[in-house]
Amino acid sequence: SRFVVSGSKQIDIKIKCGAEKDGFCQAVAFLTPEGHAVVVLTNDEITVGQLPGVEGLVGIKLPDTAHGEGKPLTWRITCKGSTVSGEIPWKAIQTVILPCE
């Protein structure tokens, strides 16, 4: 994300979403030098296509969570007293920025 500026560090952050399985809540968070949390959320599925130079994809098994729920997900992010909530559509990526000092 363009909002993860130089000097940002990856952090663990509290993210709760309305998914059936925890594995459907896919996100990564960073803390900027200015004290903001930048959280990138995805609501998608993992697909495997043909790899160059590989004949077929026999034997590749994806986990159940790779298929996603196929619908919008609600989410809530908390960082040091700041809380933000929203919804992410199916097949979307969102970037959320919130104070985290």
C-alpha positions in Angstrom: 0.0 0.0 0.0 1.3 3.5 -0.7 0.3 4.4 2.8 3.0 2.2 4.3 5.8 4.8 4.4 9.5 4.3 4.9 10.3 3.5 8.5 6.9 1.7 9.1 7.0 -1.6 11.1 4.7 -4.6 10.8 2.6 -5.0 14.0 0.0 -7.3 15.4 -3.3 -5.6 15.7 -6.8 -6.7 17.0 -9.0 -7.4 14.0 -12.4 -8.9 14.3 -14.5 -9.8 11.4 -17.9 -11.4 10.7 -16.5 -14.4 8.8 -17.5 -18.0 9.4 -13.9 -19.0 9.8 -11.0 -17.0 11.2 -8.9 -17.8 8.2 -11.2 -15.7 6.0 -10.0 -12.6 7.9 -6.9 -11.7 5.9 -5.1 -8.6 6.9 -1.6 -7.2 7.6 -0.9 -4.1 9.7 1.9 -1.6 10.0 2.7 1.2 12.4 4.0 4.4 10.7 6.6 6.6 12.3 3.8 9.2 12.8 1.9 6.7 15.0 -0.8 5.6 12.6 -1.8 2.0 12.0 -2.1 1.1 8.3 -4.2 -2.0 7.8 -4.6 -3.8 4.5 -7.6 -6.1 4.4 -8.5 -8.6 1.6 -11.7 -10.5 1.0 -10.9 -12.9 -1.8 -10.0 -16.4 -2.7 -6.7 -18.0 -3.6 -6.6 -19.5 -7.1 -3.9 -21.5 -8.8 -3.4 -21.0 -12.5 -1.0 -22.7 -14.9 2.6 -22.1 -14.0 5.1 -21.5 -16.8 7.0 -24.7 -17.7 4.8 -26.9 -15.5 2.6 -29.5 -17.0 -0.7 -29.4 -15.1 -1.2 -28.8 -11.4 -1.8 -32.3 -10.1 -1.4 -32.7 -6.4 -1.9 -29.0 -5.4 -4.5 -28.9 -2.6 -5.7 -25.5 -1.3 -7.0 -25.1 2.2 -10.7 -24.6 2.7 -10.1 -20.9 3.7 -8.5 -20.3 0.3 -12.0 -20.2 -1.2 -13.3 -17.4 1.0 -16.9 -16.9 2.0 -18.0 -15.4 -1.3 -19.8 -12.5 0.3 -19.0 -9.1 2.0 -17.5 -9.3 5.4 -17.9 -6.8 8.3 -14.8 -5.9 10.3 -13.6 -4.0 13.4 -10.1 -2.9 14.1 -8.8 -1.8 17.5 -5.4 -0.2 18.2 -4.6 1.4 21.5 -8.0 2.8 22.2 -8.9 3.7 18.6 -11.6 1.6 17.0 -12.8 1.7 13.4 -15.4 -0.6 11.7 -16.7 -1.2 8.2 -17.5 -3.7 5.5 -15.3 -5.1 2.7 -17.0 -6.4 -0.4 -16.3 -9.8 -1.9 -13.1 -9.8 -4.1 -11.9 -6.5 -2.7 -8.8 -5.0 -1.0 -9.1 -2.1 1.5 -6.6 0.0 3.3 -7.7 1.4 6.6 -5.7 4.1 8.5 -6.3 4.9 12.2 -4.5 6.6 15.0 -2.5 4.1 17.1 -0.6 6.1 19.8 
